[in-house]
Amino acid sequence: MKKIKTPKCPACGSAKVVVIVYGLPLPKAFEMEEKGLVKLGGCCIDDDSPRWHCNDCQHDWGKMKI
């Protein structure tokens, strides 16, 4: 899996930020979410779907490139 450079959280400044993964998840995606490596965003993606998630304060932000 390609490493993505993650920004710091704009709400709390934490570096514990992960990418939000959309679409039908495979079993590996559930394992990665349990470990805090990604956040599952559901199957549907639209213009308002956030790209990033802070594991410390739970803030979601950013824009997906559709």
Rosetta blueprint (number, residue, H / E / L):
1 M L
2 K L
3 K L
4 I L
5 K L
6 T L
7 P L
8 K L
9 C L
10 P L
11 A L
12 C L
13 G L
14 S L
15 A L
16 K L
17 V E
18 V E
19 V E
20 I E
21 V E
22 Y L
23 G L
24 L L
25 P L
26 L L
27 P H
28 K H
29 A H
30 F H
31 E H
32 M H
33 E H
34 E H
35 K L
36 G L
37 L L
38 V L
39 K E
40 L E
41 G L
42 G L
43 C L
44 C L
45 I L
46 D L
47 D L
48 D L
49 S L
50 P L
51 R L
52 W E
53 H E
54 C E
55 N L
56 D L
57 C L
58 Q L
59 H L
60 D E
61 W E
62 G L
63 K L
64 M L
65 K L
66 I L
